């Protein structure tokens, strides 16, 4: 039997679940216990490997105290060929939400600007360092 391809909707819903869970500092096990599944099942939901049923979507939205539609945020920007096109998808990356939360607590706009510029330059500096090491 052929394996089901991950659907862009399943991937985005999973990412939104992950973002909401991390925002609330909730573990996968905690969420799993509240919705009556294993933490491995929550992992599969968050990765978009398994589809979340409508009843479970409703329970998850109730746990996070958000409308069910919130779990579909980002669908307007995403397409079947670009599931990472949603700005919301960026928050699901490792440490992204933590970085944004810490950044938003900074009150000094010049410090915010300096940090943003530093981070923007990091990928190009990392690539230069990698190229120099290869020589």
C-alpha positions in Angstrom: 0.0 0.0 0.0 1.4 3.4 -1.0 2.2 5.9 1.8 0.0 8.9 2.1 1.8 12.1 1.3 1.8 14.8 4.0 -0.9 17.3 3.1 -0.2 21.0 3.4 -3.2 21.5 5.6 -2.1 18.8 8.0 1.4 20.3 8.1 0.1 23.8 8.9 -2.4 22.6 11.5 0.3 20.6 13.2 2.7 23.6 13.2 0.0 25.8 14.7 -0.7 23.2 17.4 3.1 23.1 18.1 3.2 26.9 18.3 0.2 27.2 20.7 1.6 24.3 22.8 5.0 25.9 23.1 3.5 29.4 23.8 1.8 27.8 26.8 4.9 26.0 27.9 3.1 22.7 27.6 4.8 19.4 26.9 3.6 17.0 24.2 2.8 14.6 27.0 0.7 17.2 28.8 -1.3 17.9 25.6 -1.6 14.2 24.8 -3.0 13.5 28.3 -5.6 16.2 27.9 -6.8 15.0 24.5 -6.5 11.3 25.3 -3.7 10.2 23.0 0.0 9.3 23.4 2.7 11.9 23.1 3.9 10.1 20.0 0.5 10.8 18.4 0.9 14.5 19.3 4.3 14.4 17.6 2.7 12.9 14.5 0.1 15.6 14.5 2.7 18.4 14.9 4.8 17.0 12.1 1.7 16.7 9.8 2.3 13.0 9.5 -1.2 12.1 10.9 -4.3 14.1 10.3 -6.1 15.5 13.3 -9.8 14.6 13.4 -12.5 17.2 13.8 -13.5 16.2 17.3 -9.9 16.3 18.4 -9.3 19.7 16.7 -12.2 21.0 18.7 -10.8 19.6 22.0 -7.3 21.1 21.2 -8.8 24.5 20.4 -10.7 24.4 23.7 -7.6 23.5 25.7 -5.8 26.4 24.1 -8.9 28.6 24.5 -8.8 29.7 20.8 -11.3 29.4 18.0 -10.8 26.2 15.8 -10.0 28.6 12.9 -6.8 29.6 14.7 -5.5 26.1 14.0 -5.8 26.9 10.3 -3.9 30.3 10.4 -1.6 30.7 7.5 -3.6 28.7 4.9 -4.1 31.8 2.8 -0.4 32.2 2.2 0.5 28.6 1.8 0.1 26.5 -1.3 0.5 22.8 -2.0 4.0 23.4 -3.3 5.1 25.7 -0.5 3.9 24.6 2.9 6.6 26.8 4.5 5.3 30.0 2.9 3.3 31.0 6.0 4.9 33.4 8.4 3.3 31.4 11.1 5.3 28.4 10.0 8.5 30.2 10.9 7.5 30.2 14.6 7.4 26.4 14.6 11.2 26.2 14.0 13.6 25.3 16.7 14.0 28.2 19.2 12.1 30.7 17.0 9.2 31.3 19.4 11.7 31.7 22.3 13.7 34.2 20.3 10.6 36.2 19.4 9.3 36.2 23.0 12.6 37.5 24.3 12.9 40.0 21.5 9.4 41.4 22.2 10.3 42.0 25.8 13.0 44.5 24.8 11.8 48.1 25.2 14.8 49.8 23.6 14.2 50.2 19.9 17.8 50.9 19.0 18.8 47.6 20.8 16.0 45.8 18.8 17.3 47.3 15.6 20.9 46.2 16.4 19.9 42.7 17.3 17.8 42.4 14.1 20.7 43.6 11.9 23.1 41.3 13.7 20.9 38.3 13.1 20.2 39.3 9.5 24.0 39.3 8.8 24.7 35.9 10.6 23.8 33.6 7.7 26.1 35.3 5.3 28.9 35.4 7.9 28.4 31.7 8.6 28.6 30.8 4.9 31.9 32.8 4.6 33.4 31.0 7.5 32.3 27.6 6.1 33.9 28.5 2.7 37.2 29.5 4.3 37.4 26.3 6.4 37.0 24.2 3.2 40.0 25.9 1.5 
